[in-house]
Amino acid sequence: MMRLDKFLADMQRGSRAEVKKIIRSGTVTVNELPVKDPKTKVNPGQDVVAINGVIVQYIQFFYYLLNKPAGVITATKDEQAATVMTLLPKKWQRPDLFPVGRLDKDTTGLLLLTNDGELAHRLLSPRWHVAKVYTAGLDAAIGASEAVQFAQGVRLKDFTAAPAELVPLTHNRAQVTIHEGKFHQVKRMFGAVGRTVLTLKRVQFGPLALPADLREGHARPLTPAEIANLERLTELTRH
C-alpha cells in the first residue's frame, strides 16, 4: 500500500506538491470513485487510478540501455561536467535513476541505467561473476603471450586481476572479457603487458549486448525478455 500522492509522483505526474493539487481538484479517481485526499492509500497492484479518466499504470522499476559516448561522466549529477543521466530524453528522466557500475569518461559503449537497487547490487557483486566484454584499440597488436598473461591473472600494483579472456582482433584491436570492474582495470591490465589503450568500448554486460543500431548518446528501454534474463542471471526472484 502507498499514498495516492506518492503513486502519482512516482509515475511522473508532477511533484508531490503538484499532484496534491491535482488530487484536491477532484480529477483523480480510484476504482472509478473520486478521491480528493492525497493521503488515500492505494494498492498499485490492484487499485485502478485515473486522472480525467485516463488510467495511470504503476511501474516500480525502470531500465534503460545507453550507448555512452566519450566525454560524459558516469554519475547521477556533477557540478562541472555533463553526466550520462542528461542523455536520457526528458520523458525518461527520473530522480531515482542511477548507472549500474561506471565507465571512464573516455570509455564508450553499453551502460545500464535503472532505479532497481537490488538488481544493480547483484549485477556488480563478485558472487554472480557477471561478464563485461570490451573491445580495445591498442597502440600495438597483441598475441598468444598476452592472452596467456590475461588468462593467468595480471598482477597490478595494488591487486592481481582475476583471470580474463583476451582475444586478438584485426588492426591492433582486441576483445577482453572480465568479471570485475575495478578502477581503470582494463586499461591497467593492458598497460601491465606493455600495451596502451587508445579506445575502449563496452559491448556486452552479462546477457545484454550493445545493439548495432543504437547510436552513441542514445538509449532505449530494456525489453521484458532482457529484464528477465538479468533477473535469471542474478537469481533475483520477486514475489
N, C-alpha and C positions, 0 to 999 in steps of 0.2 A: 504494500500500500504506500501511496505517496500523496503529497498535497497537489491539488489541481494546478496551482500556480507554478510549482516546480515542474510538473508534467509538461506544461506548455512552454516554459522557459527552456527546458531540456530539448524540446523539439524546435527551438529557434523561432518561436512565435513572438519573441520580444524579450526584453529584460524582465526580471521579476517584477519591477515596478510597473512596466508596461503591460504585462499580462494580467496583473491585478486590476488595472483599469479596464481591460477588455472583459474580464470576468464580471466585474461590477456593472458593466454596461448592459448585461443581460443577453449577450450574443452567444454565450457558451452553453452547451447542453452536455449532460452526462446521461447516457442511456435515454436520449431524446427528451429529457426533463431539464428545463432551465435551471442554472445554478449561478448564484451571484456571490458566493462566499469563496474567496481564494484558498481558504484552509480546508475546503472539502476534500476528503480522502477518496482516491480513485485507485483501482487496481489496473495497471497498464495491460495486463494480460486478459482482462475480462471486460472492463467497462469501455463503452464507446463514447469517446469525447469528440465533440464537433464545435467548430466556430462558424456561425452563419450557415449551418447545415453541412459544412464540409468537414468530413471526418479527419481527425489528426491521428495518424498512425504513430504509435510509440516505438522507437527503436533505441535500444540501450547502447549498443556498441557500433562504432563506425570504423571502417578500414579502407585506407587508400594506398594505392601503389604509385609511388612517384619516381619519375626518371630524373634524378637530381643532376643539374648542370654544375659545372665548375663555378666557383666564385661566391657561392652561398654557403652559410654555415649550418650545421645540423644542430639546431636548438629551437626552443619554442619562442624565444624572443631575445633580442640583443639591441643594445643602445646604439651601436655603431655600424653593424653590418646587417645585410639582408639575410633572413633565415629561410629555411625550407618551408616554413608554415605560410609565408607570404606568397608562395607559388600556387597555393590552392585557390580555386575560384571562391568568390565570396560566399556562395551558397553552401559550400562545404566547410568553411572555416568555423571552428568551434573552440572555445577557450580550454576545453579539456583534452584536446588532441595533443599528441607528442610523438616524436620519432622513436622507433624501436632501434636502439643502438645508434651508432653515428658513422658518418663518412667524413673524411677530411674535407677541408674547404675546396681543394683542387681535385678531389675524387668525384667521379660521376657514377650514375647508374641507379640501381634499384634500392629504394628506401621505403620502408613500411611506416605509415602514419596511422595511429589509432588512439582510442581512449580506453582500450581494453588492457588494463594493467596486469591482470593475471596472465593473459596470453603473452604479453610482452615480456614479462618476467621469465616465463618458461622458455620462450624463444632465445633468450640471452643466457639462460642458465647452462653451465657446463654439463649438467645431468642429461640433457637431451641431445647434446652433440649436433646442434643444427649446423649444417654445412653452409658456408658462404663461398661463392665462386667469383673470382675476379679475372679479368683479362688485363695484362700489364704490357705497356710499351716500354722497352728497355733500351739502354744505350749500346747493348751488345747481345748477341744471341746466347741462349743457354742450351745445355745438352744433358747427357745422361749423368754426368758428375754432379751437377747442381740438383738434378731431380733426386738423386740418391741422398744428398745432404738434406733436402726438404723432407724426404720420407723418414729419415732418421731423427728429425727434430733439430732445428737450427738453434745453436747456442747464441744468445744475445747477452748484452752487458748485464741486464737485471733479471733475466729469466731464460729458460730454454723453451722455445716454441714447440708445441705439440707437433707430432708428425703431420705433414701436409702433402698433398698431391700436386706435383708440378709437371705440366705438360708443355713442351715446346710447340709454338705455333710459327707461322711464317713471318718474315720481315721483323726480326728482333722482338717478337711478341711471345707471350706465354700465358697460359691459364693456370691459376693456382686455386686450390680448394683448401680452406682452413675450417676449423671448428672452434676457434677462439675469436676474439675481437679486441685485442689489446691495442693501446695507443700506437698508431703508425706501424702496426705489426707487419703487414705485408711489405711495406717499403723497407723496414728494418731487416726483414728476412732476406730480401734480395741484396741489400747492402752487405749483409754478412757473407754472401757468396760472391762478392765483387761486382755486383750489377747496380746500376742506378735506375730507378723507376722514373720514366718520363711522363707516362699517363697511366691512370688506374681507373678501372670501371668495374663496378659490381654487376654481374649479370644474373646471379641467382642467389636466393636466400631461402634455404630449406626447399620446399616444393614450389616456391614462387620463382618464375623466370621472368626476366625483363622482356616485355613484349617488343617485337621488332618494329611495330607501328606506333609505339608511344614515344613521341618526340621529347627531347630534353626540355625540362621545365614544365612538363605536363604530367597530369596524374589521372587516374581512373579508380573508381571503387573496386574492391575485390568482388569476385563473383561468389555466390553461396558455396560452390564447389571448392574454391580456393580457401575460403574460411574454414570449411570442414576439413580440408587437408591439413591446415595448420593446427587445428584442434586435435586431429588424429595423431599428428606427429608428436605433439607435446602431451598426449594423453589427457587432454582437458575435456572433462565432461561436466555439463551444466544441467541442473535439474529445474 
